[in-house]
């Protein structure tokens, strides 16, 4: 099993949730009630997206999010075993 590092951005939303996205892995979107939960969900989403791409050799469509009022941005590299 190979581990790669994917940088993610975690943003705190006014609604009280954390949102994780990645400029490197298109389609990675994860939301949680805490930073730890959001990172854990982001790892699972990244693993799933990468496995689909490897199996199907398909491009993941770019995710374009709407403008949000960001209260906090955290940039975190996450390890993903694939």
C-alpha positions as CSV (number, residue, x, y, z in Angstrom):
1,X,0.0,0.0,0.0
2,X,1.3,3.4,-1.0
3,X,0.8,6.6,1.1
4,X,0.6,10.0,-0.6
5,X,0.3,13.4,1.0
6,X,-2.6,15.6,-0.1
7,X,-2.9,19.2,1.0
8,X,-6.3,20.2,2.1
9,X,-7.8,23.5,3.2
10,X,-10.2,23.4,6.2
11,X,-12.5,26.4,6.5
12,X,-14.8,27.2,9.4
13,X,-18.2,28.1,8.2
14,X,-20.6,30.5,10.0
15,X,-23.1,27.6,10.3
16,X,-20.7,26.0,12.8
17,X,-19.2,23.3,10.6
18,X,-15.8,22.8,9.1
19,X,-15.4,22.3,5.3
20,X,-12.3,20.6,3.8
21,X,-11.4,21.0,0.1
22,X,-8.3,20.4,-1.9
23,X,-6.7,22.2,-4.8
24,X,-4.7,19.1,-5.6
25,X,-7.5,16.4,-5.6
26,X,-10.5,17.8,-7.5
27,X,-13.8,16.7,-6.0
28,X,-12.5,16.3,-2.4
29,X,-15.2,17.9,-0.2
30,X,-15.7,16.9,3.4
31,X,-17.7,18.5,6.2
32,X,-17.6,17.8,9.9
33,X,-18.4,19.2,13.3
34,X,-14.8,19.3,14.4
35,X,-11.4,19.6,12.7
36,X,-10.5,16.1,13.6
37,X,-13.8,14.7,12.2
38,X,-13.4,16.8,9.0
39,X,-9.8,15.5,8.5
40,X,-11.0,11.9,9.0
41,X,-13.8,12.3,6.5
42,X,-11.5,14.0,4.0
43,X,-9.1,11.0,4.2
44,X,-11.9,8.7,3.4
45,X,-13.2,10.8,0.5
46,X,-9.6,11.2,-0.9
47,X,-9.1,7.4,-0.7
48,X,-12.4,6.8,-2.5
49,X,-11.7,9.4,-5.2
50,X,-8.2,8.1,-5.9
51,X,-9.3,4.5,-6.0
52,X,-12.0,5.4,-8.6
53,X,-9.5,7.3,-10.7
54,X,-7.0,4.4,-10.6
55,X,-9.7,1.8,-11.5
56,X,-11.4,3.7,-14.2
57,X,-8.5,5.9,-15.4
58,X,-11.1,8.7,-15.5
59,X,-10.7,12.4,-14.8
60,X,-12.5,13.7,-11.7
61,X,-14.6,16.7,-12.6
62,X,-13.4,20.0,-11.0
63,X,-15.4,21.2,-8.0
64,X,-16.4,24.8,-8.1
65,X,-17.7,26.1,-4.8
66,X,-19.7,29.2,-4.3
67,X,-18.3,32.2,-2.5
68,X,-18.6,31.7,1.3
69,X,-17.9,33.9,4.3
70,X,-14.8,32.2,5.7
71,X,-14.1,32.7,9.3
72,X,-11.0,30.5,9.5
73,X,-8.8,28.7,6.9
74,X,-6.4,25.9,8.0
75,X,-4.1,24.3,5.5
76,X,-3.3,20.7,6.4
77,X,-1.5,17.9,4.6
78,X,-3.2,14.5,5.1
79,X,-1.7,11.1,4.5
80,X,-3.8,8.8,2.3
81,X,-3.0,5.2,1.9
82,X,-3.9,3.9,-1.5
